[in-house]
Each structure stands twice: as structure tokens, then as C-alpha cells.
């Protein structure tokens, strides 16, 4: 058994596509029209194209419990998911220059350094570097 896909709920797929590709640097793997303004839109890491796909899921638009859960995480400042990076400080600097808003600057706890960013689509995303 292995993870091949993870969904991230987004309120606007096009806005999310731009953020995740232009700011975070992911690459589009699939972009299929599902009708009704919905797409099967998946991304992969440029450095791991055969790795797990991220589905930018329009769940909060169609399913109220998803929106409630997303809102609760966002309000509490909890990240929806985590992306590992080689250097949190370098990513923080790069992304800050691109206008990405961080709710938590790089912070070290024991053997990890992390920072939390807002993806502009209803989620906080944690970046983690293992020290």
C-alpha cells in the first residue's frame, strides 16, 4: 500500500492552481474538465514527478462540512497539511519575496524547523525541514 494522491480543499481551483504552481513551484500533472466548472486538477513536485499527486479539490464549494472543517483549521491557525523542504529559511525568504503570507515565521523545535504559510485558498500549509 502506498500514498499516491492527497486532496487539499480549495475554494477556487484556478486561484489555487496559480498559487501552487507559480508561488510554490509545483507542476500540473492532470487537468481534466469534469463539467460544471469543476476540474480534476492534480499537481506534483518538480523534483519528484512520479511521487504523490496533490488534488486541488473544490470540496468547500460543494460540501458544507468540508468548508466548516477548513474554516475551523484556518481560524485556529492549524495547518491543513505539511510539505517537506530542504531549507525552511531559504523557502521562507523566497516565498516572502513572492508575496506569500506566513502566519508563523521559521521556528525550531527539537529536530525540526517549520514555518506556516497561507495558501490564499482557505488553508494553512506547514513547511518542515528535518535537522
C-alpha angles and dihedrals in degrees: 000000000000139000112254102161138025124187123222113192112232131181095212119027096197093050089047092048091054094046096046094044104033099036107024095033102234120151126231112249101172132010110173125165110237095182129249092066092298127124137192092232117175131172135195135195113269086225095050109032092164092049129098118313124231113222112208094215120197089211098133090056093056107025120050096201089058090053091048091051092046092049092049093052092046094048092049091049092240120147118242092214143344134246120197118225134183094233123017094190092053092047091047091053094045095047095042088056088053091054098257112156118227121200090191124035119216108300130179122219117173107303100353138069117202143173130187124222134187112238093204089235100083102285143099112217123200120218113204133193118189110220 
